[in-house]
Amino acid sequence: MTVSSHKNVLKLLTLGLIFHVVFIASVFDCYFTSPVVHGMLPRRAGPGEAKRVVLIVGDGLRADLLFGLNAFSFIPSSPKIVAPHLRNIVQTRGAFGLSHTRVPTESRPGHVAIIGGMYEDVSAVTKGWKTNPVHFDSVFNQSSHTFSFGSPDILPMFAQGATPGKVEAWSYDEEDEDFTKGMKTRCIDATALDTWVLDQLRTLFQNASSNDSVDSELRADKVVFFLHLLGLDTTGHSYRPHSKEYMNNIQVVDRIVQQTEELFSNFYHDEETSFIFTADHGMSKIGNHGDGDPDNTRTPLIAWGRGIRGPLPDAIPSSHDDYSSPWQLDNLLRRDVEQADLAPLMAALLGINYPVNSVGVLPDVDPTRPGYLLPREGESALARLALANAESILEHYRVKHESKAVQTILYKAFEPLEEASQDGRPLRVLWLSQIERLISDGRWFEARQETAELIKVTLQGLRYLETYNRVLIRVIVMTAYLGWSAYASLSILPPQGALVSDRRRTMVRIATATILAIFWALFVAERAPWTFYVYVTFPCYFWQQFTLRGVPIIVQQFKSSDRPGPFIGRVLFYLVIVVVVLQCMVAAYTHRSLWSIGFLVMGILWPYASWPSHVRSQHPRLLLSWMSSCLATGIFPLLSVNKREDLYMIMCGGAVIFAVGAGCMRLVSNGAPKAAKLSEIIQASFILLAMIITASSVKSLQAKQGLPVINQALAWIILAVSSTYPFISKTQHNTPTSRIISLFLGFGVCFIILSISVEGLFYAAFTCNLLLWIEVEATVQSNRVVAASQNQGYEFRTDDIRIALFFLFFVQVAFFGTGNVASISSFYLEPVYRLVPIFNPFLMAALLIFKIVAPYVILSAVFATLNARLHLPPFSLFLVALTLTDGMTMTFFFNVTDTGSWLEIGQSISFFCITSLLLVWSAGICAAGEYLMVDTLLSHKSTDSRKLE
């Protein structure tokens, strides 16, 4: 490949990388824009019912395990009722139901919804737990004073942006969040995180007896107490929800709630306290959260105390379903709410302003369903509270509407609220006047009905404004991805026969500049985000280049064809095949068995349908090895993604990695220097050491003895040294296969230390499959190898499309072989504890990503070797794949939804982001492969001296 060609490929890869990374943000600009705006006038939620509200959040608490009878029946001697105090409240003096969360089911967005009454855009969770990308209002900020106790990961964000000194926080050290031991006191679980919160509350009350200032603040009206109990989340991550430790932690939380009530009763000696108990998110069966799994989105809600109604008999039709029937609370009304509805509920109890950014709906707005309040003034108070709730949300709408009207050319208002009446006033103003008249006439039921309808329409109006630019963004994104495919195809099209005339070139450039100028002027007038300017620039450039360079080639090919009809037919046929295969890969994101079917097609159908007969007859061992390898690797996508830590399978994986490495090295090391053999022994030793240390760490952690410091240190050392050894070693490899096996052993340690079950076995099977792929392609395309060796240029062949699809298939399988990583909660944390026992989300995520990356190191080396074995210039085959990649990306972009079930929302976001990153990553795979294999391939331009048969 010439220097000029290298530069063109580098330009293409760099531009593609920038393009795909930038356009990942398009899904958030299109579907998930930040709801935070400023300039709203606050609305007060009535006179208030209680002097203080106590909000208790059991972080990561599942509703079914709290409410259920015999929820832990699989544990010997487990109690029938795991939380007797909270259940007694539900049955005798409180209201209960479910609080439904939204994706992402993480602590930060969950607490923002509970306390701020708003749903942050999903990207906010990536900006950290402690800082706010945009300051927002909250119940804490509207209170007279807030005393908060709990995790340093949650408390600080509500102090930022609040009135200085209004929100006080007591939090423990981050080091105390040890997933393997609990607190520094070396207790066996994380319940000390929760008892610490209770101890701090008790100390605060004790200090008030000797500090008049503290006593005055505590006894003021409109005070909020926030108790954040992180123990359940930490315990669930460590031991999973269906465990004795999680059950014990629920019992501890139940006792903390009881003792908290006693503390308030003994300190205040009144009945002016309201209590709300809930969770920020649930937890999946495997001990994780983040996606839209129903176990993550359904959280318990219990409210009692001043201003809260007592239990009510169940309604007809029943408020219960199959999920809550095992709780045996069917005789009581279950009142579900959205998570953001808790903020207006707390505001109504205290008589403070609704948070100005809140979109929560007071559960008592709808008069046809009982809510949670029992106000002193009865129905009239409920009607006024509902009206104030509607005015608050309508004020939110008004600010967004006026902003959009000023910024948007040819703005079309939301007619149900903005249609002018006979006197010229908007319909929303008349609607409010009508509700006020109903209240003044004492027609409270009708007033609440109208208010509920107004809130419903106003929320629709807010959604209308938030999605106003969606169609435009979708068109731009689709045009950009199609443009990228067209632009990438220029690298594989035959050379251009005739130059484009200067006149035509000038016309195309003027047209492109005109279109770009029109869009930029539109964005300037509408004060659009800077990303919009970038989004529209890419497709303009892509289509300009394709018009100038690609269209003439296609026209030339069409004219030079003797039979244009069959030519068009062949093009359409291959296009249909590509689309079908890519859409099958899209479907495989939700139906993992399709990956196994893919291996069947590659291993059985392809050899007998496409291989030349003489290849099958002359290479039976290669055929059998290829079929066996495909079938073995195809087993893994059929296995359940819900895995438990299995030391036996981890050790089996380590043993197979060792055996594969040793066996392959023996095949390719004949005639190798002693230094190379010594290097092989060193790498094999790393595998054995990793198995020994991992076995020791797993046993210690399972025995709840914590992670020995020596194990942690040795694991880090072996992981670091083994992973870097193939890159720093000066050993000369006599074949490309030898180099690949060195990389395989180097990253094999990762699949032992960070493995939970069968990942090591998958890693070994996947690597063998890739090595055989090289031999199969080189054998099947032997005629091409001879022709290509005489011509250093690249000539596109239709079979290259199949190779590119195989490559994309392997890219996906490297992710989906052992788990459904399109679901955030499919990441297992147990293996990470062997290296990081203390909560550190970003380091833990880095280790999980490192484990994901490891198979791609092998794939990159294999793909570079395949290019060389076929005597093709570097990146030739990848350039074919580059034109196909965004067929999946576009599908997932249009499948993204911000409505429907939480599972659908979460998965749609995950699918788009993952496939975008996968396809971006594939470019890096090829670049890394060329770098890793450059020395070996340069010294062996011919095929490997020994084949793996």
LOKE-597797 format. One record per residue (C-alpha): x negated, z, y negated; residue in one letter. Coordinates in steps of 0.001 Angstrom, whole numbers, plus 500000, padded with zeros to 6 digits. Each point is the difference from the previous one (the first is absolute). Layout:
N
XZYA...
# end
This chain:
949
500000500000500000M498591498979496628T499412502343497086V502907498368498198S502289500607502984S498910503639500168H500894500400496342K503411498401500537N500767502298502920V498831503041498042L502200498979497079K502987499527502290L499519503352501742L499459501867496731T503021498420498368L502133500692503088G498913503620500092L500845500539496332I503293498141500341F501271502000502967H498920503368498645V501680499275496671V503199498773501619F500391503136502099I501039501589496693A502762497402499658S502152501802502542V500028503072497753F500653498008496811D502833498241501789C501599502763502020Y498655503374498873F499437500388496274T499526503467498543S503343501520498922P498412502145497293V500950499138496419V499965502144496886H502245500489496988G503101501438501682M501974502800498365L500474502931502417P503437501173501155R500656503638500789R501578500864503341A502561502548498796G499630503742499381P498433500741503374G501046502190502905E496816501926500858A497176501584498065K497378498698502378R499538497489502828V497642500448502933V498931496677501525L498369500339503410I498531496839501538V498900500038503635G497538497122499910D500448497707503014G502991501868501473L502267498031502323R503726500685499635A500792499733503717D497368502576500961L501225502440497349L503745499766500632F500050499149503701G500876502416502779L497377500128502739N497969497501497973A496851501178501806F501516500459503456S496954498326501561F497889502993498887I500224503033502320P501692503050498465S500943498104496838S502922501495498048P503372498303499946K500070500228496209I496590499420498471V501007500913496418A502700502715500271P499986501015496331H500493496481498652L502644499255502622R501848503168499040N500006498826496380I501509496672501060V502715501690502031Q500938502825497629T499070499462496342R498500496608499196G500422496243500017A497879497682502121F499341496367500769G497251497411500090L497896498797497109S499071496363500548H496568499032498730T498589496601499103R496853498167501012V497187500882499808P500766503306501677T497012501765498511E499766503338498241S499503498681496491R502993497599499764P502165502509501875G499337502771497510H500405497600497054V503469499114501315A500992503651500551I498704501372496700I500059496909497753G503109498330501404G498287496608500102M498357497737502516Y496526498914499063E498939496497500846D498348500076503407V496583499128498616S499833503337498165A499102501775503225V496715498069500092T498986501438496634K499449503486501298G502078503079500543W498914502008496990K500251497546497132T502915498078498537N499598496294499277P502901500459497551V501179503380498762H503626500757500830F502491502711499205D500966502640502576S502141503068500574V496851502071499538F499425498554496543N503613500669498962Q499956503595501243S499067502936497784S497146500798502382H498928498927503470T497943502039502459F498624497821502795S498037500962503102F498447497804502667G497742497043500643S497454498728497474P501091496514501009D503518500435498587I500175502586497232L497732498394497361P502057496837499541M503002501901498617F497885501878497468A498673496705498590Q502232498656497274G502033503221499828A500097502264496979T496688501920500007P500294503423501600G503494499363501385K498968499295503591V497697502540501631E498406499278503356A498339502115502687W498297497930502700S497460500637502718Y496723498133500474D500000496545501562E497617501266502682E502771502277501264D501952496959501209E498044499880503261D502010498060502553F498141501546502916T499877503689499133K502219500713497009G498625502320497349M496473501301499604K501199503117501768T499763497887503199R503604500508500989C501157497745502781I502447497978497893D500917499091496447A502715502619499460T497547501852497772A500547497232497437L503645501080499831D499490503766500109T497457499572497190W502804498614497810V502219503002500751L497129502393499289D499403498399496590Q503683500284499119L499986503644501031R496881500617497919T501621498360496972L502989502331500201F497701502983500440Q497953499006496943N503159499805497893A500373503785500231S496810500434497970S500170496869497837N502884499807497533D499302496361499161S500230498913503643V503079502170500508D501693498389497003S499275496487501256E501280500840503454L503248501480498677R500778497139497645A502819497562500667D499527496481501348K496917500872502055V498853497997503033V497980501330502928F498409497365502229F498626500959503417L498173497141501681H499428500800503685L497415497577501361L499479501680503370G502560497910501869L498430496740498849D496528501177500986T501210501342503344T501991496845500735G496966497817499343H497859502172502216S502321500687502927Y502991497646499417R503540501208499299P501041500562503611H497480502745500555S499926503757500277K497916500196496812E502586498062497973Y502771502189501403M498076503141499036N499468498622496505N503741499426499575I500555503626500991Q497427501086497412V501748497927497317V503337501532500967D498557503503499547R498428498978496679I503406498854498733V501515503317501046Q497227502034498381Q500202497879496839T503675500851499686E499173503682500410E497277499802497330L502413498494497459F502723502465500862S497661502990499625N498457498731496761F503075498778498096Y502768502153501471H502557497315499184D501775497047501579E498817497382497507E497599498065502247T500649496620501615S497950498906503010F499322496460501188I498076499370503210F498959496467500965T497035497823501046A498156497198498260D499911497893503172H500331500354503746G497503499138502682M499804497473502821S499581500921503632K496286499318499840I499502502340497054G499790497535497109N502155498792497146H499973497414497249G502260497233501308D503759499705500308G500384501519503454D503318501941499985P498147503124501134D498029499713496750N502904499274497660T502502502641501189R499213503418498568T502014503245500041P501854501317496946L501419503516499693I501287501479496737A501365503492499376W500282502719497379G501489500001496506R502051496917499197G499866498612503545I503117499666502106R500187501569503424G500496498219503314P503042497724500299L501783498771503133P499134496497501089D502027497130498590A501955497220501688I498381497654500830P497161502240501041S496890500246497834S497869500276503140H498503497289502196D497940499752503171D496951501285498139Y501570503312498965S502375500620502896S497339501867502060P499719502548497167W503432501415500897Q500948500253496353L502864497538500420D502514502478498612N498233499998496622L499874497256497393L496689498137499906R499434498675496475R497190497470499793D498290499037496746V497254497702498811E496743501823499322Q500128499277496260A503424501705499804D498335503401500267L498596499799496456A503419499794498277P501280502685502372L497279502412498845M500575498995496370A503705500767500337A499300503400501542L497666500968497155L501887498336497160G496974498012498804I499598496355499031N500090497459502763Y496462498533500351P500131496895497828V498491497759502692N502359501258502694S502271497602501849V501317502753502251G503752500438500326V501440503506500005L501525500496503469P503187501307498338D500736496845497972V502188498467502715D503262502028500081P500961498665503440T497112501847501659R499013503637499527P496618500410498369G497706503015499796Y501153501745496809L502513502777499460L500078500358496196P501681502908498229R502249497662498003E501076498058503058G501110496364499865E499571499619496258S496315500973500245A499462497492502803L501562497238497894A497759500804497023R496892500225502170L500835496615501504A500477498486496539L496631501353498825A498401498544503152N501548496612499215A498871500156496367E496447500806501092S499807497037502377I501766497760497473L497441500973497380E497302498921502454H501800496679500376Y500429499583496218R496269500300499301V499122497488502719K502765497629498889H498929500015496355E496352499560500971S500802497067502272K502261498386497382A497237500101497385V497295498693502338Q501871497320501951T500773496475498828I503564498914500849L500740503511501267Y503168500365502044K501428503512499749A501613501957502832F503615499077499410E501765502964501695P498483502283497345L499262497683497075E503101497816499832E501446500393496527A503448501489499546S502560498988497377Q498419502263497400D496549498584500772G498625503080501736R498317499698503430P502100500904502996L497733502959500840R500904501690496721V503726499601500655L499520501289503538W498420503212498712L502812500439497471S502579499612502740Q498325502699502127I499827502370497019E503742499530499399R500773500743503648L497985503230499773I501681501064496769S503378499361501651D499075502221502940G500027497093502479R496747501069501571W500402498306503383F500582496618498340E497151500659497583A497589500590502884R501265496871501749Q499317497909496912E496632501707499529T498989499259503596A500903496346499499E498119499864496682L496876501482501595I500258497523502861K500238497046497603V497237501406497778T497632500282502954L500867496392500825Q499153499155496395G496648501755500294L499281498018503132R501042496799498244Y497481500682497240L497231501052502391E500425496796502043T500660497705497033Y496779498020500428N500084499900503796R501081496371500433V497280498807497628L497303501981501804I501165498750503401R499793496368498868V496533500539498538I498755501770503134V501380497349502378M498494497221497880T496675501845499944A499762500510503772Y500989496394500709L497498498916497386G497269502031501673W500712498338503348S499865496598498354A496793500867498151Y498345501395503138A500891496838501926S497678498036497696L497060501459501920S501050498289503245I501455496747498744L497780496924500388P497886498948497014P501825498316497164Q499623496225500101G500699499124496378A499556502067496890L502998500999497925V500171498084496741S499103501836496828D503449499304498594R501739501600502950R497592502913500005R500712500618496306T503763499804500533M499890502541502832V497891502406497981R502260499699496954I503081500614502160A498371503056501578T498957501411496635A503495499414498604T501697501815502871I497551502881499745L500444500245496216A503794500085500334I499881502856502499F497425501950498010W502054499645496833A503046501233501899L498081503010501292F498660500802496522V503526499941498576A501269502237502781E497006502364499920R499490499416503695A497295501896501918P496569498403500059W500401499276503696T502665497381499223F497445497915498092Y497705500128503029V502778499182502463Y500938496756498267V496387498912499419T499133499776503696F502703497489501067P499333497855496940C496340499698500975Y500691499499503730F502540497213499507W497896498315497339Q497070499776502400Q502182498807502892F501636497355497807T496628498672498897L498169500197503337R502505500356502815G502886497706499141V497776496855499788P498556500779503453I503445500421501557I501241496801498387V496883498179501230Q500486501288503571Q503633498941499943F499217496500498737K497139499493502469S502170500893502971S501269496975501923D503145501891500990R501088502368497197P502946501287502011G498013501519502886P497440501309497501F502696501958498163I501438501103503350G496685501444501158R499555501860496731V503486501482500225L499495500897503674F496838501990499313Y501637501572496967L502916501202502116V497637501383502653I498028501919497383V503145501403498387V501439501088503364V496778501731501070V499609501775496666L503624501149500070Q499472501326503533C497119502059498616M502328501231497262V502554501040502627A497241501728501984A499625502545497186Y503278501531501162T499986498795503635H496525500828501292R500647498436503401S499602496592498329L496254500652499767W499959500353503783S501966496763500326I497351498394497808G497307501084502435F502040498503502853L500219496693498143V496263500014499277M498999501134503481G502439498106502242I501851497234498142L497146498645497899W497487499460502891P502501498134502172Y501699498077497193A497005499012497894S496686500389501822W498549496835501506P500443500083503769S496284499675500619H499359503177497979V502370502010502178R498498498632503194S496353500321498976Q500273503476498400H502322502074502202P498180503252499255R500318499452496270L503698499175500388L500638503109502101L498009502210497622S501883498648496983W503399500488501631M499133503531501151S498634500940496587S503125498785498189C502295501814502418L497993503238499730A499910499946496189T503675499059499888G500936503280501660I499176502117496946F502731498727497626P502547500967502672L498910503644499947L501895502499497886S498656500593496497V500941503676500315N496932501477501629K498757503505500623R496399501040500067E498717499149503475D496410501049500686L499977498285503390Y500866496602498493M497503500553497192I497256500598502566M501147496975502026C499746497891496878G496501501290499324G498949499297503579A501362496429499865V498262499366496664I496768501230501564F500527497873503118A500887496813498084V497038500442497685G497579500694502832A501329497149502148G499902497397497255C496548501123498895M498739499588503537R501341496452500132L498385498916496760V496820502105499957S497970498034502556N496720499219498338G500773502281497048A497067501987498561P499618503695500770K501042500884496452A503369498370500578A500541501891503268K499039503272498287L502545499247497278S502670499507502657E499189503387501542I500213501692496590I503416498503499270Q501309500914503444A498771503562499422S502100500199496837F503073499173502074I499263502778502493L499270502551497254L503233499091498213A501957500567503215M498435503425500528I500581501186496412I503531498602499869T500928501743503247A498702503296498618S501803499569496652S503316499054501602V499943503010502305K499149502331497115S502743498626497761L502597500042502772Q499091503627500664A500603500680496264K496461501260499616Q499292497695497068G497322497341499773L496490501324500688P497692499217497102V497324498657502348I502527497579501542N501103498809496588Q496429499443498833A498932498210503180L503105497799499998A499311498888496423W496339499338500788I500695497977503144I502805498028498344L497826499156496991A496832499193501936V501721497998502733S502060497929497541S496989499148497842T497494499522502853Y500861496313500713P499352499204496328F496768501945499493I498444499308503386S497234497381499923K500647498988503609T499999496239500519Q502953498815502094H499309497007502194N503680498909500163T503065500334497772P501743501879502801T497258502628499943S500576500490496278R503770500317500478I499555502610502737I497669501959497727S502753500082497376L502538500868502699F498002503056501100L499261501008496414G503677500244499095F501030501231503440G499178503550498880V502786499691497431C502477499246502797F499002503182501784I499802502542497192I503071498625498183L502026499115503083S503175501785501025I500728498213503258S499396496413501197V498366498525496896E496594499894501685G501409498024502924L501630497552497590F496742499600498076Y498138499100503177A502701497582501249A500303498364496573F496247499442499769T499815498466503488C502895497708499105N498214498819496861L496716499363501844L501837497913502574L501762498102497209W496618498694498842I499159498720503481E503457498488500519V500038498077496699E496442498760500518A500865498781503503T503383498462499160V498593498193496968Q496713498924501581S500526496420498788N500359501246496453R496845502095500328V497971496912500845V501496497967497159A499672502806497459A496359500615500911S499267496486498775Q501975500405496776N499456503024497778Q503171499371497992G503469501257500797Y502764497732501180E503456501514500331F501704499767503386R503525501042500883T498623502398502612D498472501950497117D503525501113499095I500302501669503408R496622501713499607I501050501220496543A503260501380501415L498067501719502788F497756501543497359F502991501267497994L501497501322503221F496856502004500736F499962501270496406V503488501421500517Q499341501354503479V496950501893498754A502514502025497980F502961500130502349F498263500363503341G500524503753500331T502456500941497266G502606498878497541N497926500263496853V502747498336498014A501435503495500028S498064502472497881I500829502878502325S498358498266502976S496619501277498870F498938502973502093Y498125502829498384L498877501927503095E496801497934500412P499147500400496318V499950503785500386Y496866499575502143R498230498973496785L502127501357497112V501877503203500870P500874500782496363I502687498020498186F498342497124498176N502423497051499874P497613497389498679F497147500790502402L502473500097502885M501412496639498930A496465498608499754A499280501007503605L503253498432501219L499157496779498144I496495500040501476F501509500153503469K502279497069499153I497069497976498670V497811500446503088A501625497287502196P499643497542497127Y496240500350500064V500099498636503546I502542497315499081L497871498869497042S496898499628502168A501982498150502681V501558497552497549F496617499212498434A498554499466503477T502916497713500917L499315497868496944N496368499698501073A500811499290503676R502206497095498871L497154498830497719H502224500206496944L498927501019496491P500626503677499124P503578500846498982F501323496650501234S502628501429502328L500893502761497561F500776497431497323L502714498690502315V501376503520500450A499905500488496247L502657497326499495T502370501739502436L499677503654499097T502655500335497326D502832498743502162G500375503602501168M499376501504496582T502851498073498360M502402501009502743T499183503669499598F500207499770496202F503567498700500133F500867502560502689N499013502931497774V503051502049499093T500661503032497875D503484500515501426T501374500775503437G498700502633502359S496853501908499177W498366498567503109L500668496438498848E498647500677496504I496833501679501208G499207497445502661Q500643497030497715S497428501317497503I497510500830502731S500352496599501676F499283498064496808F497031502126498967C498462499986503465I500311496271500577T498594499311496527S497035502245500677L499542498537503470L499813496485498674L497667501035497198V497950501855502569W499688496906502174S497916498378497271A497649502957500072G499851499785503780I498478496541499907C497612500828497180A498870503153501818A499627498106503258G497743497377498454E497879502773498485Y499821502076503179L499108497062502229M497865497913497660V496616500897501516D501156499684503582T501863496734499433L497182498408498072L497578500643502832S502496498747502600H501691496872498753K500824499068503536S502406501897502207T499281503365501600D497449499731502781S502255501892502366R503776499907500101K502227502943500808L501501498657503144E
# end
